[in-house]
Each structure stands twice: as structure tokens, then as C-alpha cells.
Amino acid sequence: MKDERQPRFLFPHLQRNLITGVLTLTPLWVTWIALDFLLGLLAGFGRPWVQGVAHVVDAVLPGLARVLLHPWFETVLALAIVLIALYLLGWAATHVIGNQVLRQFERLVDRIPLVQAIYGSVKKLVAAFQFKPGGVQRVVLIDFPSREMKAVGLVTRIVVDTQTGKDLAMVYVPTTPNPTSGYMEIVPVERLTPTDWTLEEAMRFIITGGTSAPDRLSFGEMPPDLRTDTAREERTG
């Protein structure tokens, strides 16, 4: 009788601990995947520089060249080079000399048709998310993919319908868990649902699949007076 009860007692206990272990490991695993992808991407930009330095010092110090080309050391050094370069670029962009150099580079880019179109478009997109016009609601909800559902969207600008004169919002709808891909939707301003979320809160909501989000959310549509104010401020902001 005791032997028959033993498996029935141990199996739920084993199952519960396995599930708890998986749930505990999953956030760490997802975090590691994201960091591994990001760090690997950054290290990929710096790896050619490390290999170039190793090639130069190989004739004088072959032992040092082998150390530089060791996979682990090469990755760490490449990542350090890229991070230092990004820091120096950010520092230079905030100072007069660096700002002038950046402007000269942009003038050069403007002379290359295809490159100018890509560079200018990406710069405008980044600026739209980095600088919020005063009083304009950036994070909204839109009817997507149907009227019964809502999706988090980021308003990039407001335009006017030439046929009806109505205000139309350009709304970027990021995908989960990668917000760098998504959909570009054109939505009438009166169909927008406002939120009081910040851009950081919206990004956390998207990246975490909704598990990290504010407890407040309005599922209705934007009041008429707020629609008018938002559209007016977007065009003048």
C-alpha cells in the first residue's frame, strides 16, 4: 500500500518543481538571448579593427597577436572598441567641433541620392521618437488588426487629408518582442485612443509582451476636444 502511494506523491512534487524551475529560468534565458544578440552585433563592428591591429603587431610580437585573436579576448576587445567609439561620437556630437564635423558629413551624404534618402528617413524616424513635441500624445491605441482589438502605436506626425480636410495620424505599431520591426498605419485622429503612458513604458510593454505595463489603460476613443488640440499642436509643434 505504501509503495503504491509513493509514485502518486512524488510525481506531482516533481512536476511542480520542474515547472517552477522552467519559469525561473525563462526570464534569465530570454535576457541572455537579447544581450547575446546585442553584444554580438556590437562586437561584429569592432572585430575587423582588432584583426587589423593583430595583423600589424604579428610581425613584431606574434605572441601578442595570438592573444588578440583568441575568440574570447577578440570579442571583449572588439566590444570595448565599439563602446568607446560610440561614447566619443556622442561626446563629439554635443560639442561645437564635433557638431560641425557631423554637419559636414550630412552635407556630403545629401549629395548621394540613394544614401541621402535612407539616412534622412532614418534620422527623421529616430528624431520623432527622441524629441516629443509639447502637448502631443505620443503613445496611443488604435484599432488593429480589427475594430474589436487594440494595438499600442506611436504617433510620428499628423497630416491633413486633401479630400476631406480631416487630420490623419501617422502611427508606427511595433511588434513584440522586437520593436524595430512593425507596421506603419494611417489612422484618422478621431479614431485614436489616448494613453498617459510614456515612451519608455510603451517600449517595456511591447518588449515584455505586456507583462510589464502600467495598471492604467483606457480602451475608449479620444474625446473630440482632445483630438482637435492634439492635431493642432502636432502641426505647430
C-alpha positions as CSV (number, residue, x, y, z in Angstrom):
1,M,0.0,0.0,0.0
2,K,2.9,2.3,0.8
3,D,4.7,1.6,-2.5
4,E,1.5,2.4,-4.5
5,R,1.1,5.8,-2.8
6,Q,4.8,6.8,-3.2
7,P,4.7,7.4,-7.0
8,R,1.5,9.3,-6.8
9,F,3.0,11.5,-4.1
10,L,6.3,12.1,-5.9
11,F,5.0,12.8,-9.4
12,P,3.1,16.0,-8.6
13,H,6.0,17.2,-6.4
14,L,8.5,16.5,-9.3
15,Q,6.2,18.2,-11.8
16,R,5.7,21.2,-9.7
17,N,9.4,21.7,-9.1
18,L,10.2,21.3,-12.8
19,I,7.6,23.9,-13.8
20,T,8.9,26.3,-11.2
21,G,12.5,25.7,-12.4
22,V,11.4,26.4,-16.0
23,L,9.5,29.6,-15.0
24,T,12.5,30.8,-13.0
25,L,15.0,30.1,-15.8
26,T,12.9,31.6,-18.7
27,P,13.4,35.3,-17.9
28,L,17.1,34.7,-17.5
29,W,17.3,32.8,-20.7
30,V,15.4,35.5,-22.7
31,T,17.6,38.2,-21.2
32,W,20.7,36.3,-22.1
33,I,19.5,35.8,-25.7
34,A,18.8,39.6,-26.0
35,L,22.1,40.5,-24.5
36,D,24.0,37.9,-26.6
37,F,22.4,39.3,-29.8
38,L,23.1,42.9,-28.9
39,L,26.7,42.3,-27.7
40,G,27.4,40.1,-30.7
41,L,26.2,42.7,-33.0
42,L,28.3,45.4,-31.5
43,A,31.4,43.1,-31.3
44,G,30.9,42.4,-35.0
45,F,31.5,46.0,-35.8
46,G,34.8,46.1,-33.8
47,R,36.2,42.8,-34.8
48,P,37.8,44.0,-38.1
49,W,39.7,46.6,-36.1
50,V,41.0,44.0,-33.7
51,Q,42.1,41.8,-36.6
52,G,43.8,44.7,-38.2
53,V,45.8,45.5,-35.1
54,A,46.7,41.9,-34.7
55,H,47.9,41.7,-38.3
56,V,50.2,44.8,-37.7
57,V,51.7,43.5,-34.4
58,D,52.1,40.0,-35.7
59,A,55.5,40.8,-37.3
60,V,56.9,42.2,-34.1
61,L,55.0,40.4,-31.3
62,P,53.5,37.2,-32.7
63,G,52.6,36.1,-29.1
64,L,50.5,39.3,-28.6
65,A,48.8,38.8,-32.0
66,R,47.7,35.3,-31.0
67,V,46.3,36.7,-27.7
68,L,44.4,39.4,-29.6
69,L,42.9,36.8,-32.0
70,H,41.8,34.5,-29.2
71,P,38.0,34.3,-29.6
72,W,37.1,35.4,-26.1
73,F,39.6,38.2,-26.0
74,E,38.9,39.3,-29.5
75,T,35.2,39.7,-28.7
76,V,35.8,41.6,-25.5
77,L,38.3,44.0,-27.1
78,A,36.0,44.5,-30.2
79,L,33.1,45.3,-27.9
80,A,35.2,47.7,-25.9
81,I,36.4,49.5,-29.1
82,V,32.8,49.9,-30.3
83,L,31.5,51.2,-27.0
84,I,34.4,53.7,-26.7
85,A,33.8,54.8,-30.3
86,L,30.0,55.3,-29.5
87,Y,30.9,57.3,-26.4
88,L,33.3,59.6,-28.3
89,L,30.8,60.0,-31.1
90,G,28.1,61.1,-28.6
91,W,30.6,63.4,-26.8
92,A,31.7,65.0,-30.1
93,A,28.1,65.5,-31.3
94,T,27.3,67.6,-28.3
95,H,30.3,69.9,-28.8
96,V,30.9,72.6,-31.4
97,I,33.7,71.0,-33.3
98,G,32.0,67.6,-33.4
99,N,28.7,69.1,-34.4
100,Q,30.4,70.9,-37.3
101,V,32.0,67.7,-38.5
102,L,28.7,66.0,-38.3
103,R,27.1,68.7,-40.4
104,Q,29.8,68.5,-43.0
105,F,29.2,64.7,-43.1
106,E,25.5,65.2,-43.6
107,R,26.1,67.7,-46.4
108,L,28.3,65.1,-48.1
109,V,25.5,62.5,-47.6
110,D,23.0,64.9,-49.1
111,R,24.9,64.7,-52.4
112,I,24.4,60.9,-52.7
113,P,20.7,60.4,-53.8
114,L,20.1,56.9,-52.5
115,V,22.1,57.2,-49.4
116,Q,20.6,60.6,-48.6
117,A,17.1,59.1,-48.8
118,I,17.9,56.3,-46.4
119,Y,19.9,58.4,-44.0
120,G,17.4,61.2,-43.9
121,S,14.5,58.9,-43.4
122,V,16.1,57.0,-40.5
123,K,17.2,60.3,-38.9
124,K,13.7,61.7,-39.0
125,L,12.3,58.5,-37.5
126,V,14.8,58.5,-34.7
127,A,14.2,62.2,-34.0
128,A,10.5,61.6,-34.0
129,F,10.8,59.2,-31.1
130,Q,13.6,61.1,-29.3
131,F,12.0,64.5,-29.1
132,K,8.4,64.8,-28.1
133,P,6.5,67.9,-29.3
134,G,5.0,69.8,-26.4
135,G,1.5,68.7,-25.5
136,V,1.2,66.0,-28.2
137,Q,0.2,62.5,-27.1
138,R,2.9,60.2,-28.4
139,V,1.6,56.7,-27.2
140,V,-1.9,55.8,-28.4
141,L,-4.1,52.8,-29.1
142,I,-5.5,52.1,-32.5
143,D,-8.0,49.6,-33.8
144,F,-5.6,46.9,-35.0
145,P,-5.9,44.3,-36.5
146,S,-9.7,44.8,-36.2
147,R,-12.2,47.2,-34.6
148,E,-12.6,44.8,-31.6
149,M,-8.9,44.8,-30.8
150,K,-6.4,47.5,-29.9
151,A,-2.6,47.8,-30.5
152,V,-0.1,50.2,-29.0
153,G,1.1,52.7,-31.5
154,L,3.5,55.6,-31.6
155,V,2.3,58.8,-33.3
156,T,5.1,60.2,-35.5
157,R,3.3,63.1,-37.2
158,I,-0.1,64.5,-38.2
159,V,-1.1,65.2,-41.8
160,V,-4.3,66.5,-43.5
161,D,-6.5,64.6,-45.8
162,T,-6.6,66.7,-49.0
163,Q,-10.1,65.4,-49.9
164,T,-11.9,65.6,-46.6
165,G,-9.7,68.1,-44.7
166,K,-9.6,65.6,-41.7
167,D,-6.5,65.1,-39.6
168,L,-4.7,61.8,-40.2
169,A,-2.1,60.4,-37.8
170,M,1.0,58.5,-38.9
171,V,1.2,55.7,-36.3
172,Y,4.0,53.2,-36.0
173,V,2.9,49.9,-34.5
174,P,5.9,48.0,-33.1
175,T,5.9,44.2,-32.9
176,T,6.6,42.0,-29.9
177,P,9.3,41.4,-28.7
178,N,11.3,43.2,-31.4
179,P,10.1,46.8,-31.6
180,T,12.5,47.6,-34.5
181,S,10.0,45.9,-36.9
182,G,6.4,46.7,-37.1
183,Y,3.6,48.3,-39.2
184,M,3.0,51.9,-40.4
185,E,-0.7,52.8,-40.2
186,I,-2.5,55.9,-41.3
187,V,-5.4,56.5,-38.8
188,P,-7.9,59.3,-38.6
189,V,-7.2,61.3,-35.4
190,E,-10.7,60.8,-34.1
191,R,-10.1,57.0,-34.1
192,L,-7.1,57.3,-31.8
193,T,-7.4,56.2,-28.2
194,P,-5.1,58.3,-25.9
195,T,-2.9,56.9,-23.1
196,D,-0.9,58.5,-20.4
197,W,2.0,56.1,-21.0
198,T,5.5,57.4,-21.5
199,L,7.6,56.1,-24.4
200,E,9.6,54.0,-22.0
201,E,6.5,52.4,-20.6
202,A,5.3,51.6,-24.1
203,M,8.6,50.0,-25.0
204,R,8.6,47.9,-21.9
205,F,5.1,46.8,-22.6
206,I,6.0,45.8,-26.2
207,I,9.3,44.0,-25.4
208,T,7.9,42.0,-22.5
209,G,4.7,41.0,-24.3
210,G,2.5,43.0,-21.9
211,T,3.9,41.5,-18.7
212,S,5.5,44.8,-17.7
213,A,2.9,47.6,-18.2
214,P,1.2,50.3,-16.2
215,D,-2.1,49.2,-14.5
216,R,-4.0,52.0,-16.1
217,L,-5.4,51.8,-19.6
218,S,-8.3,53.5,-21.4
219,F,-9.9,51.4,-24.1
220,G,-12.2,54.1,-25.5
221,E,-11.5,56.6,-28.2
222,M,-10.1,60.1,-28.0
223,P,-12.6,62.8,-26.9
224,P,-13.4,65.3,-29.7
225,D,-11.8,68.3,-27.9
226,L,-8.5,66.3,-27.3
227,R,-8.4,65.2,-30.9
228,T,-8.5,68.8,-32.1
229,D,-5.9,70.0,-29.6
230,T,-3.6,67.1,-30.4
231,A,-3.8,67.7,-34.2
232,R,-3.3,71.5,-33.9
233,E,-0.3,71.1,-31.6
234,E,1.3,68.5,-33.8
235,R,1.2,70.7,-36.9
236,T,2.5,73.7,-35.0
237,G,4.9,71.8,-32.7
